[in-house]
Amino acid sequence: GGLYVGTETSKSSPCKKLSIDLPHLTQATNVVLYSDSIKSISLPSLKTASRIYINSIHLENIDLSKLEKVEGDFTLKGNNGGSALDVSNNVLTIIDLPQLKTIYGNFTLENLWGVRNVQLTSLSAINGALDIKYIRTVKNISLPSLTQVDGAVNIQANDAMTHLSIPMLKKASSLNIASYNLYSINLLNIDMKALEDIDGTFTIQFFGGK
């Protein structure tokens, strides 16, 4: 069961642009929305989901303002076969998940070129990996409540990022932090002052700070 437009591996291509509005939905199993026809997603009462996969290069607005918990993977991306501008989402400008506290799988934000503001103020635990990649206009990425990531942390190819703050994070299996390449060294400050334990590698590339 669940809410489906396409599957994770098969994109749906309706003729018209879609706006998905389910104002009273509070709980769902799988939320899988893979279609470049999706322009808007409004699930303002959704609190829990078993899994969320959203992929659309034309998505302009998303409302998951009451979401508290995802029991599996949570993926939000704008990707149509590559990382270049013409196959990436450049119209979504904000990701605001103010109530999201726990993700029991992997958390992925990827190929969202136009996002300038990422608000994940309540997120405290990710039982899988954290991937934030190709969000190429955001300057500050802050996860002020995140204390636990059981998998790898990969925050890379975010060209404009100058500040990364995960001040409460104590442990991760590995850490990979990088700007896009040698010619986009904008990252100046990394705050991980509570970090105590890394099981694997800790890599920082293309860092302009001192």
N, C-alpha and C positions, 0 to 999 in steps of 0.2 A: 504493500500500500504506500500511499504518499502522494506528493504533488510532483508531477513530471511534465516538463516540456523538453523532449529529447532525453538522452541518457548521457552519462559521463563520457562515453566514447562515440556517441552519434548525435550530431547537431541537428536540431529541428529547424526547418526553414519555412515558416508560414509566410504568406504573401504580404500580410499587413503587419504594422508595428503593434506590439502587444504591451498592454499595461495590466499587470497582475495586482489585483486589489482584493484582499480577503481580510476585512477589518476585525472579524470576530474569531479568527482561528487562533487558538491558544496553544495547541500541541500538534506536532506532526511527526511522522516517522521520517521518510526520506523527502527532502526538498531538493529536487534536481531540475535545474533550469538552464539548459544549454541551447541558446538560440540568439543569434544576432538581431532578431526581430524584437527582442524584449527591451523596452525603453524605460519601464518603471516597475518597481516591485514594492508593494506596500503590504506588509504583514505586521501591523503595529501592535497586535495583541499576542503574537507568538512568543511563548516563554521557553519551550523546550523542543528540541528536534533530535532525531536519532542521527541524522547526517544532513549536511547542507553542501550543495555544489551549485554554484552560480557562475555562468560564463557567458558574457555578451559584450561585444565591442561597442554596442550602441546604448548600453545601460546608462541612464542619466541620474536616476534617483533610486535610493533603496532605503526602506524604513523597516528596521528590525529593532526598534527602540526598546522593546520589552524583553528581548531575548536574553535569557540567563544562562542556559546550559545547552551544549551540543554533546551528545553521547558518543559520537564518532568523529569523523573528519569534517572540517569546515573549510571550504575552498571558495574564495571570491576572486575571480580573474576576468580579464578582458583580453582574450587571446584567440586569434584565428589562424594559427599555424606558424607563428614566429614571434619575435620580440620587437620588430620594426614598427614605426608609427602607423603605417597604413593597415596593419593587422592587429593593432592594439586599441584598447579603449582609451580615448583621450577626452571624454565628455563627463565622466563621473568625477566630481571635485571633492567630495567629502565622504569619509567612512566614519560613522558615529554609532558605536555599539555601547551605550552608556551602562547597561545593566549586565552585560556579558561577563560572567565570572569564571566559568570552567568549560574547557574543551577536552574531552576524553580521548580524542584522536589527534591528528595533525591539523595545524592551522596555517593556511596559505593565502597570502595576498600577493597577486602577481599581474604584471602587464596592465597597470592602471596608470597611464601616463599623466592624466589630468588631475589626479588626486593631490590636493594641497594640504589637506587636514585629515589626520588619522586620530580618532578619539577612542581609546580603549582603556578608559580610566579605572574600570572595576575588574579587569581580567587578572586573575590571580594564579591560575594553574592550567598548564597544557600538558596532557599526558603523553603526547606524541612530539612531533617536531614543529618548530616555528620557522616559516619561510616568508620573508617580506622582500620581494624582488621586482625590479623594473617599475617602481613607483617613482617616476623620474622628475617630478616637480615638488614633492614634499620636502620641506627643509628640516622639520623637527619630528622625530619619531620618539614618542614617550609611552612607556608602559609602566606607570608608576606603582601599580599594585602587584605586578607579576613576580612571584617568588619561586615558582617551580616550572621547569621545562624538562620533561623526562627524556626527550629526544634531542636532536641537534638544533642549534639556533643558527639560521642562515639569513643574514640581513645584508643584501648586496645589490649592486647595479642600480642604486637609487641616487642618480647623478647629483641632485640638488641638495641632498641631505647634509646638513652642517652639524647637527646635534643628535645624538642617540642617547636616550636615558632609560635604563632599566635598573633603577637604584635598589630594588628589593630582591633581585634575582640572586639566589644562593648557589644553585647547582644546575648544570646542563651537561649533556653527554659530550657535546663539542660546540665550538663557537667559530663562526666564519663571518667576519664583518669587513665589507669592502665597498668603496665607491665603484663607479662603472669601469674606469680604466685610468691609466696614467695621466690623461688629459682632463680629467674631471675630479681633481682632488679638492673637494669642498668640505669633506668631513673634518671637523676641527675639535669636537669634544665628544668623549664617550664616558658616560657615568654608569658604572657597574660596581659601586662601592661595597655592596654586600656580598659580592661573588666569593665563594669559598672553595668550590670543588668543580673541576672539569675532568670527566672520565677520559676524553680523547684529546684532540688537538684544539688549540686556540690560535686562530689566524686573523690578523688585521692587515689589509692591503689598501693601498692608495689612500693613506691617511695624511691629512695636512696639518694636524695638531702638533703640539710640542710635548 
